[in-house]
Amino acid sequence: MAPYFPNGDDKNYGYPWTDGLAPGKGSTTNALVWQGSQWAGGANNQYPSYSVHTSSYDALDQAVKWFDNTTVFPNMHQIVIAGHSLGAQTTNRYASIGSVLNTKSPVNYWIANPNSWLWFNSSRPLDTSSCPTYDNWREGLSNFTNTYGATLLKGGGSAVLARWNSRNINFARGTQDTGDDSTDCDPETTGSNRNERFFNFIRWFPPSCPNAASGPCDTVDYVNVGHDAGAMMASPAGQARLFLDNFSGDKSKAADFGCPRLQTGDDPYPNSTCTQPVAHPDQGTYSGLTYQGCYSDTQPHQLPYTAYAGNSAATLDLCASSCVKAGYSIAGAEYGNE
C-alpha cells in the first residue's frame, strides 16, 4: 500500500472545500487533511478543524490493522508499505518510530529513492558546523514535537535504532538518481545528493538478514533508472518486493537485485549467482598517489586547489601528476573533467 495524504494543494480534488468560510473552516467534511508535507514526518492533521489529533502514522497503523484482519482478508500473507521520494521519506520515518502492531502477516517497508534519511545519532558523515538545524526532526531526533512516537523518542536514538532494526526493510535504489530536492542544509550533512546519502546511510546503519524465513530481513535492490517511481515499481525488483515475495505464504523472497554490488555490506540477502566483486575495484597508483575510493565533496571544496576545469582530456594520471607537481599529496577528480 502507498497511502495518499491530502494537503492544501488538493482542495476539491482530494477533499471538498468551500471558499468564503472563516479561516480554517473551508474543509466541511471529516476527510483527514495535513498541512504541507507534514504528513511525511507523522504530524497531526489540520482538517477537519474540530478534530486535529490524528497523526499520519496513526492512519498508517489503522491501514495495516485493516489489511491484517483475516476475517476480511483471509488470504493475506504479507503487507508492504511502499514509498518513493517523499513517500519513501515517510516510510523510512514510520518504520523507525511506528508502533509495534504484532500483526499476523509480516510487514515490509519498501523505501525507494528518498531525498533524505532519518539519522539515529547526532553524528554525520559531513561537516555540520554551518547547519545548526541538521539534527532536527525529520532529519534527526532533536526538536521532536509530534504526539505520535513521543514515548519511544524518550528512549533516545538507541531505542529508535532498535525499532528500525526490528523491521523488514526493502531498500530500492535507482542507480541513475543523483538528484537533490533539499530546501535546507540538513540533508547535505549526509551527502550532496540522494545517491551519496543512500550509500552513507547503509554504511552507518548496515542492512542485515540473519534469517530470511523468520526475519527481520533486509534487502538492497539496484535498478538502472533515475528518480522514477513508475520505473522503480515496474522493475523486476519492484515487482518482487511489492507483489511476489511471500505471495503464497511460504516465506520465500527474491535475493538482492543488481550485480555487481556497489559498496561493501550492500548485499544483506545476496544472490548466489552474483560473483562479481564490489564495483570500483581500482587499486592503482598514479604519480605516487594510491586510489582510495569515492568521497563526498562540499562547498567550499574539501580540496581548495583546482589544477584544471573543463578539460575533456582529463585522466586520473593527469589529475594526480598536476597536483603532485603543485606540491600536494592528495588529489581528487570529479565530473570527468576537473
KEKE-3310 file (N, C-alpha, C; in steps of 0.2 Angstrom, whole numbers, plus 5000, padded with zeros to 4 digits):
npx = (5004:5002:4999:4988:4990:4981:4984:4984:4985:4976:4963:4946:4949:4955:4948:4932:4930:4925:4925:4926:4922:4925:4942:4951:4940:4935:4936:4924:4920:4923:4935:4952:4965:4982:4994:5004:5019:5019:5014:5023:5032:5024:5015:5001:4984:4977:4964:4948:4944:4938:4943:4959:4969:4975:4988:4998:5004:4996:4986:4992:4995:4981:4978:4986:4982:4969:4971:4977:4967:4961:4948:4942:4952:4956:4967:4978:4995:5006:5011:5015:5022:5024:5034:5040:5052:5046:5037:5045:5053:5043:5040:5052:5054:5042:5044:5054:5049:5037:5022:5023:5014:5011:5007:4998:5002:5018:5026:5032:5044:5045:5057:5061:5072:5073:5074:5081:5087:5082:5092:5100:5108:5118:5129:5137:5141:5147:5152:5144:5145:5140:5127:5115:5103:5104:5101:5087:5071:5064:5076:5084:5084:5081:5072:5059:5042:5030:5015:5013:5024:5031:5034:5043:5053:5058:5067:5078:5091:5096:5085:5076:5084:5084:5071:5070:5079:5072:5063:5057:5066:5065:5076:5077:5086:5088:5100:5103:5099:5104:5100:5094:5083:5083:5078:5084:5099:5100:5099:5111:5121:5123:5127:5129:5119:5105:5110:5123:5119:5111:5121:5130:5121:5118:5130:5133:5122:5121:5112:5104:5101:5099:5091:5081:5069:5062:5064:5069:5072:5082:5083:5093:5091:5096:5091:5092:5088:5082:5075:5062:5046:5037:5045:5053:5044:5039:5050:5059:5064:5056:5043:5045:5047:5035:5024:5027:5036:5034:5022:5013:5013:5024:5035:5045:5057:5064:5082:5094:5093:5103:5119:5136:5138:5138:5144:5153:5145:5132:5124:5113:5105:5111:5113:5117:5121:5128:5143:5153:5164:5163:5159:5170:5184:5197:5213:5224:5240:5244:5256:5262:5252:5240:5225:5210:5196:5179:5173:5163:5161:5160:5154:5163:5175:5182:5195:5206:5213:5212:5217:5214:5200:5185:5192:5192:5201:5205:5212:5215:5228:5233:5227:5232:5246:5247:5243:5253:5264:5261:5264:5255:5249:5237:5224:5210:5197:5183:5167:5173:5181:5188)
npy = (4994:5011:5025:5039:5056:5069:5087:5105:5108:5100:5104:5102:5091:5081:5082:5089:5107:5123:5139:5156:5154:5155:5157:5142:5134:5130:5116:5105:5092:5076:5072:5068:5079:5086:5098:5105:5096:5090:5077:5068:5067:5062:5071:5078:5080:5094:5097:5088:5104:5103:5091:5088:5078:5067:5058:5056:5044:5037:5035:5026:5015:5011:5007:4996:4987:4985:4978:4967:4960:4945:4940:4949:4948:4934:4927:4935:4937:4945:4961:4976:4992:5005:5017:5031:5043:5057:5050:5039:5044:5046:5032:5028:5035:5031:5018:5018:5024:5019:5011:4995:4983:4970:4961:4948:4945:4947:4963:4973:4986:4996:5006:5018:5028:5040:5058:5061:5053:5047:5050:5041:5045:5059:5062:5065:5061:5071:5088:5098:5111:5123:5121:5123:5117:5103:5091:5091:5084:5080:5075:5071:5067:5077:5091:5086:5086:5080:5071:5057:5044:5050:5044:5033:5041:5046:5037:5039:5039:5026:5018:5021:5016:5003:4999:5002:4992:4981:4979:4973:4979:4985:4991:5001:5007:5018:5018:5028:5040:5054:5066:5080:5087:5096:5108:5115:5115:5103:5089:5089:5087:5073:5069:5075:5073:5062:5050:5049:5050:5039:5028:5032:5031:5017:5013:5018:5013:4998:4987:4970:4953:4940:4929:4924:4918:4919:4932:4948:4954:4962:4969:4974:4983:4986:4997:5001:5015:5032:5045:5039:5034:5025:5017:5011:5004:4995:4988:4972:4970:4979:4973:4961:4964:4972:4963:4949:4943:4931:4927:4916:4913:4906:4911:4914:4924:4935:4936:4949:4962:4967:4967:4970:4972:4988:4993:4989:4978:4980:4969:4962:4950:4940:4937:4922:4920:4931:4934:4944:4956:4970:4985:4997:4993:4999:4999:5006:5015:5032:5043:5042:5042:5033:5026:5028:5027:5033:5049:5062:5078:5096:5112:5126:5118:5103:5100:5113:5118:5120:5112:5111:5114:5108:5101:5090:5080:5075:5064:5051:5050:5062:5071:5067:5069:5083:5088:5083:5090:5102:5102:5095:5081:5074:5071:5074:5069:5075:5075:5071:5080:5088)
npz = (5000:4997:5004:5002:5007:5008:5006:5007:4993:4987:4987:4983:4975:4982:4993:4998:4997:5003:4998:5005:5019:5036:5042:5041:5041:5029:5025:5025:5028:5035:5031:5032:5032:5029:5034:5022:5019:5031:5034:5031:5041:5051:5058:5066:5059:5050:5046:5048:5056:5069:5074:5077:5080:5074:5069:5054:5054:5063:5055:5046:5054:5057:5044:5042:5052:5047:5034:5040:5045:5046:5044:5035:5025:5021:5015:5016:5016:5017:5021:5013:5015:5005:4997:4987:4984:4992:4998:5001:5011:5021:5023:5028:5040:5047:5048:5058:5069:5071:5078:5087:5081:5081:5071:5062:5049:5041:5040:5027:5022:5009:5003:4992:4984:4993:4997:5009:5024:5040:5053:5066:5077:5083:5075:5059:5042:5035:5037:5050:5055:5049:5049:5059:5061:5058:5065:5068:5069:5053:5050:5060:5077:5086:5093:5093:5091:5089:5094:5091:5093:5103:5116:5113:5108:5119:5124:5117:5104:5103:5106:5095:5084:5087:5085:5072:5067:5070:5059:5043:5030:5014:5004:4990:4976:4964:4952:4943:4949:4954:4960:4969:4980:4991:5002:5013:5023:5030:5025:5017:5026:5026:5013:4996:4987:4983:4980:4986:4999:5001:5001:5011:5022:5023:5025:5038:5045:5044:5033:5036:5036:5045:5045:5033:5033:5046:5049:5057:5040:5029:5012:4998:4983:4967:4954:4937:4934:4935:4945:4946:4950:4944:4935:4945:4952:4943:4939:4939:4952:4959:4957:4963:4977:4980:4976:4974:4983:4996:4992:4992:5005:5009:5015:5006:4996:4984:4981:4983:4971:4957:4950:4947:4965:4974:4985:4999:5010:5005:5002:5010:5008:4999:4981:4975:4962:4959:4956:4954:4960:4972:4964:4956:4959:4958:4962:4959:4956:4954:4949:4961:4970:4978:4974:4983:4984:4983:4988:4996:4991:4996:4998:5004:4993:4998:4994:4991:4980:4962:4949:4935:4925:4916:4906:4893:4891:4902:4914:4927:4929:4924:4933:4945:4943:4940:4952:4961:4956:4959:4973:4981:4991:4990:4979:4969:4958:4948:4940:4928:4921:4929)
capx = (5000:5005:4993:4988:4989:4980:4985:4980:4985:4971:4956:4941:4951:4956:4943:4928:4932:4920:4928:4922:4920:4930:4949:4952:4933:4933:4935:4917:4919:4928:4941:4959:4970:4988:4997:5010:5022:5020:5012:5029:5035:5020:5012:4994:4980:4975:4957:4943:4946:4935:4947:4966:4973:4977:4995:4998:5006:4990:4982:4996:4993:4975:4978:4990:4977:4964:4973:4979:4961:4960:4941:4941:4957:4959:4972:4984:5002:5012:5009:5020:5021:5028:5035:5045:5054:5044:5034:5050:5055:5038:5041:5058:5052:5037:5047:5059:5046:5030:5021:5023:5007:5010:5002:4998:5006:5024:5025:5039:5044:5049:5059:5064:5075:5071:5079:5085:5086:5082:5099:5099:5113:5119:5135:5135:5147:5150:5153:5138:5146:5136:5120:5113:5097:5105:5098:5080:5066:5064:5082:5087:5079:5081:5066:5053:5036:5024:5012:5014:5031:5035:5036:5049:5059:5061:5072:5084:5092:5096:5078:5073:5088:5082:5064:5071:5082:5067:5059:5060:5067:5067:5080:5077:5090:5089:5107:5104:5096:5109:5097:5093:5077:5083:5076:5088:5105:5100:5101:5118:5126:5124:5129:5127:5113:5102:5115:5128:5115:5109:5127:5132:5116:5119:5137:5132:5117:5121:5106:5106:5096:5101:5086:5076:5062:5059:5065:5069:5077:5083:5086:5095:5090:5098:5088:5096:5084:5083:5070:5056:5043:5034:5050:5056:5039:5038:5056:5058:5065:5050:5038:5046:5046:5028:5019:5028:5039:5030:5015:5009:5014:5029:5041:5050:5058:5070:5088:5095:5094:5108:5125:5139:5136:5142:5148:5154:5140:5126:5120:5111:5102:5115:5111:5122:5124:5132:5150:5157:5166:5160:5162:5176:5190:5203:5218:5230:5244:5245:5261:5264:5246:5236:5217:5207:5189:5175:5171:5159:5164:5156:5155:5168:5178:5187:5202:5205:5217:5210:5223:5211:5192:5183:5197:5189:5206:5207:5213:5217:5235:5234:5225:5237:5253:5246:5243:5259:5269:5260:5266:5250:5249:5231:5221:5203:5194:5176:5164:5176:5185:5191)
capy = (5000:5018:5029:5046:5060:5076:5093:5111:5108:5095:5106:5100:5086:5075:5083:5095:5113:5128:5146:5161:5152:5158:5154:5135:5131:5128:5109:5104:5085:5073:5070:5070:5083:5088:5105:5105:5090:5087:5070:5064:5066:5060:5076:5078:5083:5100:5097:5093:5108:5101:5086:5088:5074:5061:5058:5052:5037:5034:5032:5020:5010:5008:5004:4990:4983:4983:4973:4961:4957:4939:4939:4952:4946:4928:4925:4939:4934:4950:4968:4981:4999:5007:5024:5033:5050:5060:5044:5035:5048:5044:5025:5027:5038:5027:5011:5020:5026:5017:5007:4988:4981:4962:4958:4941:4945:4951:4969:4975:4993:4997:5013:5020:5035:5046:5063:5061:5048:5049:5048:5039:5049:5066:5062:5064:5059:5078:5094:5101:5117:5128:5119:5122:5113:5097:5085:5092:5080:5073:5073:5068:5066:5083:5095:5082:5089:5076:5067:5050:5042:5053:5039:5030:5046:5047:5032:5041:5036:5018:5015:5022:5012:4996:4999:5001:4986:4975:4979:4971:4985:4984:4997:5001:5012:5020:5020:5034:5045:5058:5072:5083:5092:5099:5115:5117:5112:5097:5083:5090:5084:5066:5068:5080:5071:5056:5044:5049:5049:5032:5024:5034:5028:5010:5012:5019:5008:4992:4982:4964:4947:4934:4923:4926:4915:4921:4939:4953:4953:4967:4968:4980:4981:4992:4997:5006:5020:5038:5047:5037:5029:5020:5013:5008:4999:4991:4984:4965:4971:4982:4968:4956:4967:4974:4959:4942:4940:4928:4928:4910:4912:4901:4915:4914:4930:4935:4939:4956:4963:4971:4965:4969:4976:4994:4995:4983:4977:4981:4963:4958:4944:4940:4932:4917:4920:4937:4933:4950:4960:4977:4989:5002:4989:5002:5000:5008:5021:5037:5048:5040:5043:5027:5026:5027:5027:5039:5053:5067:5085:5100:5119:5126:5112:5100:5102:5120:5120:5117:5111:5112:5113:5108:5098:5084:5075:5073:5057:5051:5051:5070:5074:5066:5072:5090:5090:5082:5095:5108:5101:5092:5074:5072:5073:5071:5070:5075:5077:5068:5085:5093)
capz = (5000:4996:5005:4999:5012:5005:5009:5004:4986:4985:4988:4978:4972:4987:4998:4997:5000:5002:4999:5009:5026:5041:5041:5044:5041:5022:5024:5029:5029:5040:5027:5035:5028:5033:5031:5018:5019:5037:5034:5030:5047:5057:5061:5066:5054:5050:5045:5050:5061:5075:5077:5074:5084:5071:5065:5048:5056:5066:5049:5043:5059:5056:5037:5042:5055:5042:5030:5044:5048:5042:5043:5029:5020:5024:5011:5017:5018:5018:5020:5011:5015:4999:4996:4983:4985:4999:5001:5004:5017:5026:5025:5032:5047:5050:5051:5063:5076:5071:5084:5086:5080:5082:5065:5060:5042:5041:5037:5024:5021:5003:5003:4986:4982:4997:4997:5015:5029:5047:5056:5073:5082:5081:5071:5052:5038:5033:5042:5052:5058:5046:5048:5066:5062:5055:5069:5069:5066:5051:5048:5066:5083:5090:5092:5091:5094:5087:5099:5089:5094:5109:5121:5110:5107:5126:5125:5113:5097:5103:5106:5088:5080:5089:5082:5064:5066:5070:5053:5036:5026:5007:5001:4982:4974:4956:4951:4939:4953:4958:4961:4976:4981:4998:5003:5018:5023:5034:5021:5015:5030:5025:5007:4992:4983:4985:4979:4991:5006:5002:5002:5018:5027:5024:5028:5045:5048:5039:5032:5038:5035:5048:5044:5029:5034:5052:5049:5051:5034:5024:5005:4994:4976:4962:4947:4932:4932:4939:4950:4943:4954:4940:4933:4951:4954:4937:4938:4942:4959:4962:4957:4968:4984:4981:4975:4973:4989:5001:4989:4994:5012:5011:5017:5000:4994:4980:4983:4981:4964:4955:4950:4953:4970:4973:4991:5004:5015:5002:5000:5016:5006:4992:4976:4974:4955:4958:4959:4953:4966:4973:4959:4958:4962:4956:4967:4955:4959:4949:4951:4968:4974:4978:4974:4990:4983:4982:4993:4995:4991:4999:4997:4999:4991:5003:4991:4989:4974:4956:4944:4929:4925:4909:4902:4891:4890:4909:4916:4934:4929:4923:4939:4951:4942:4941:4960:4964:4953:4963:4979:4985:4992:4989:4973:4968:4951:4948:4934:4922:4918:4934)
cpx = (5004:5000:4994:4986:4987:4982:4982:4980:4980:4964:4952:4943:4952:4951:4939:4931:4927:4924:4923:4920:4926:4937:4949:4945:4931:4932:4929:4916:4924:4934:4948:4963:4976:4990:5004:5013:5023:5018:5018:5032:5030:5016:5004:4990:4979:4967:4955:4945:4944:4939:4954:4971:4975:4983:4994:5000:5001:4986:4985:4994:4986:4974:4981:4985:4972:4966:4975:4973:4960:4953:4939:4946:4960:4965:4978:4990:5007:5009:5015:5018:5026:5028:5041:5046:5051:5040:5039:5052:5050:5039:5047:5057:5047:5040:5052:5055:5039:5029:5022:5016:5006:5005:5003:5003:5012:5023:5032:5038:5048:5051:5064:5066:5072:5076:5083:5083:5086:5088:5097:5104:5114:5126:5133:5142:5151:5149:5146:5139:5142:5129:5117:5107:5097:5102:5091:5076:5064:5071:5086:5082:5078:5074:5060:5047:5030:5022:5014:5022:5034:5037:5042:5054:5062:5067:5078:5085:5093:5090:5075:5077:5085:5075:5065:5074:5077:5062:5062:5060:5069:5070:5079:5080:5090:5096:5108:5101:5101:5107:5097:5088:5077:5082:5080:5094:5105:5102:5108:5123:5127:5126:5126:5121:5110:5106:5120:5125:5113:5115:5130:5127:5117:5126:5137:5128:5116:5114:5108:5100:5099:5097:5081:5069:5059:5060:5068:5074:5077:5085:5088:5095:5092:5094:5091:5091:5085:5077:5063:5052:5040:5039:5053:5051:5038:5044:5055:5059:5059:5044:5039:5044:5038:5023:5021:5032:5033:5022:5010:5010:5019:5036:5047:5051:5064:5076:5089:5096:5099:5115:5130:5136:5141:5145:5148:5148:5133:5122:5118:5108:5105:5112:5117:5125:5128:5139:5155:5158:5162:5163:5167:5181:5196:5208:5225:5234:5245:5250:5262:5258:5242:5228:5214:5199:5185:5173:5167:5162:5158:5158:5157:5171:5182:5194:5202:5208:5214:5215:5220:5203:5190:5188:5194:5195:5209:5207:5215:5225:5237:5232:5230:5244:5252:5246:5249:5264:5267:5261:5261:5251:5243:5228:5214:5200:5187:5174:5167:5181:5188:5196)
cpy = (5006:5023:5036:5051:5067:5082:5099:5111:5104:5097:5105:5094:5080:5076:5089:5101:5119:5135:5150:5160:5155:5154:5147:5131:5129:5121:5107:5097:5082:5070:5072:5073:5086:5095:5103:5097:5087:5080:5066:5062:5064:5065:5075:5082:5090:5101:5089:5097:5106:5095:5085:5084:5068:5062:5054:5045:5033:5031:5026:5014:5007:5005:4997:4985:4981:4978:4967:4958:4951:4937:4943:4950:4940:4925:4930:4936:4939:4957:4972:4988:5002:5015:5026:5041:5053:5054:5039:5038:5046:5037:5024:5029:5034:5021:5012:5021:5023:5012:4999:4985:4974:4959:4951:4940:4949:4957:4971:4983:4994:5005:5014:5027:5041:5052:5063:5055:5050:5046:5047:5041:5056:5067:5062:5063:5066:5083:5097:5108:5123:5127:5118:5117:5106:5091:5086:5087:5083:5071:5069:5068:5072:5087:5091:5084:5085:5072:5059:5049:5045:5049:5036:5035:5047:5042:5033:5037:5028:5015:5015:5017:5005:4995:4998:4995:4980:4975:4975:4976:4982:4990:4996:5008:5013:5022:5026:5041:5049:5065:5074:5088:5095:5106:5119:5113:5105:5091:5083:5088:5077:5064:5074:5079:5064:5050:5043:5047:5042:5027:5026:5031:5021:5008:5013:5015:5002:4988:4975:4959:4941:4928:4926:4924:4918:4929:4942:4952:4958:4965:4974:4979:4988:4991:5002:5011:5027:5039:5046:5032:5024:5015:5008:5002:4993:4986:4977:4966:4974:4977:4963:4958:4969:4969:4951:4939:4937:4928:4922:4909:4907:4904:4916:4922:4930:4938:4946:4957:4968:4968:4968:4974:4982:4996:4989:4984:4979:4975:4959:4951:4943:4935:4928:4917:4926:4936:4938:4953:4966:4981:4994:4998:4993:5002:5003:5014:5026:5043:5048:5041:5037:5028:5024:5026:5033:5043:5059:5074:5090:5107:5123:5119:5109:5101:5108:5122:5116:5117:5113:5111:5113:5105:5091:5079:5073:5066:5057:5052:5059:5073:5073:5069:5080:5092:5089:5087:5101:5108:5098:5084:5070:5075:5070:5073:5070:5077:5075:5073:5090:5089)
cpz = (5000:4997:5003:5005:5009:5009:5006:4997:4983:4986:4982:4974:4977:4992:4996:5000:4998:5003:5002:5016:5030:5040:5045:5044:5034:5021:5028:5030:5034:5037:5031:5030:5032:5030:5028:5017:5026:5038:5034:5036:5053:5060:5061:5061:5055:5050:5046:5056:5068:5078:5074:5078:5081:5067:5059:5049:5060:5060:5046:5048:5058:5049:5038:5046:5051:5038:5033:5047:5043:5041:5036:5023:5022:5021:5011:5019:5020:5016:5018:5011:5010:4999:4992:4984:4992:5002:5004:5011:5023:5028:5030:5040:5051:5052:5057:5070:5076:5077:5082:5086:5081:5077:5064:5053:5043:5037:5034:5023:5015:5002:4997:4985:4986:4996:5003:5019:5036:5050:5064:5078:5079:5077:5064:5048:5036:5038:5043:5055:5055:5045:5055:5067:5059:5058:5070:5066:5059:5049:5053:5071:5087:5089:5090:5094:5093:5094:5097:5090:5100:5114:5119:5110:5114:5127:5121:5107:5097:5103:5099:5084:5081:5085:5074:5063:5066:5064:5048:5031:5019:5004:4993:4980:4966:4955:4947:4943:4957:4959:4968:4976:4988:4997:5009:5018:5027:5030:5019:5019:5030:5018:5002:4988:4986:4985:4985:4998:5007:5004:5009:5023:5028:5026:5036:5049:5044:5039:5034:5037:5038:5047:5040:5030:5040:5053:5056:5046:5030:5017:5002:4987:4972:4956:4943:4929:4936:4944:4947:4946:4950:4937:4939:4952:4949:4936:4941:4950:4962:4962:4962:4975:4985:4980:4976:4979:4994:4998:4991:5001:5014:5013:5012:4998:4989:4983:4981:4974:4962:4955:4945:4958:4970:4979:4996:5009:5012:5000:5006:5014:4999:4987:4974:4967:4954:4961:4958:4960:4967:4967:4961:4961:4961:4962:4964:4959:4953:4952:4958:4972:4973:4978:4980:4989:4982:4988:4992:4996:4994:4996:5003:4998:4997:5001:4988:4982:4968:4951:4937:4930:4917:4904:4900:4890:4897:4910:4924:4934:4928:4930:4945:4949:4942:4948:4963:4962:4957:4971:4984:4986:4991:4983:4972:4961:4952:4941:4927:4919:4922:4938)
residu = (MET:ALA:PRO:TYR:PHE:PRO:ASN:GLY:ASP:ASP:LYS:ASN:TYR:GLY:TYR:PRO:TRP:THR:ASP:GLY:LEU:ALA:PRO:GLY:LYS:GLY:SER:THR:THR:ASN:ALA:LEU:VAL:TRP:GLN:GLY:SER:GLN:TRP:ALA:GLY:GLY:ALA:ASN:ASN:GLN:TYR:PRO:SER:TYR:SER:VAL:HIS:THR:SER:SER:TYR:ASP:ALA:LEU:ASP:GLN:ALA:VAL:LYS:TRP:PHE:ASP:ASN:THR:THR:VAL:PHE:PRO:ASN:MET:HIS:GLN:ILE:VAL:ILE:ALA:GLY:HIS:SER:LEU:GLY:ALA:GLN:THR:THR:ASN:ARG:TYR:ALA:SER:ILE:GLY:SER:VAL:LEU:ASN:THR:LYS:SER:PRO:VAL:ASN:TYR:TRP:ILE:ALA:ASN:PRO:ASN:SER:TRP:LEU:TRP:PHE:ASN:SER:SER:ARG:PRO:LEU:ASP:THR:SER:SER:CYS:PRO:THR:TYR:ASP:ASN:TRP:ARG:GLU:GLY:LEU:SER:ASN:PHE:THR:ASN:THR:TYR:GLY:ALA:THR:LEU:LEU:LYS:GLY:GLY:GLY:SER:ALA:VAL:LEU:ALA:ARG:TRP:ASN:SER:ARG:ASN:ILE:ASN:PHE:ALA:ARG:GLY:THR:GLN:ASP:THR:GLY:ASP:ASP:SER:THR:ASP:CYS:ASP:PRO:GLU:THR:THR:GLY:SER:ASN:ARG:ASN:GLU:ARG:PHE:PHE:ASN:PHE:ILE:ARG:TRP:PHE:PRO:PRO:SER:CYS:PRO:ASN:ALA:ALA:SER:GLY:PRO:CYS:ASP:THR:VAL:ASP:TYR:VAL:ASN:VAL:GLY:HIS:ASP:ALA:GLY:ALA:MET:MET:ALA:SER:PRO:ALA:GLY:GLN:ALA:ARG:LEU:PHE:LEU:ASP:ASN:PHE:SER:GLY:ASP:LYS:SER:LYS:ALA:ALA:ASP:PHE:GLY:CYS:PRO:ARG:LEU:GLN:THR:GLY:ASP:ASP:PRO:TYR:PRO:ASN:SER:THR:CYS:THR:GLN:PRO:VAL:ALA:HIS:PRO:ASP:GLN:GLY:THR:TYR:SER:GLY:LEU:THR:TYR:GLN:GLY:CYS:TYR:SER:ASP:THR:GLN:PRO:HIS:GLN:LEU:PRO:TYR:THR:ALA:TYR:ALA:GLY:ASN:SER:ALA:ALA:THR:LEU:ASP:LEU:CYS:ALA:SER:SER:CYS:VAL:LYS:ALA:GLY:TYR:SER:ILE:ALA:GLY:ALA:GLU:TYR:GLY:ASN:GLU)
# end
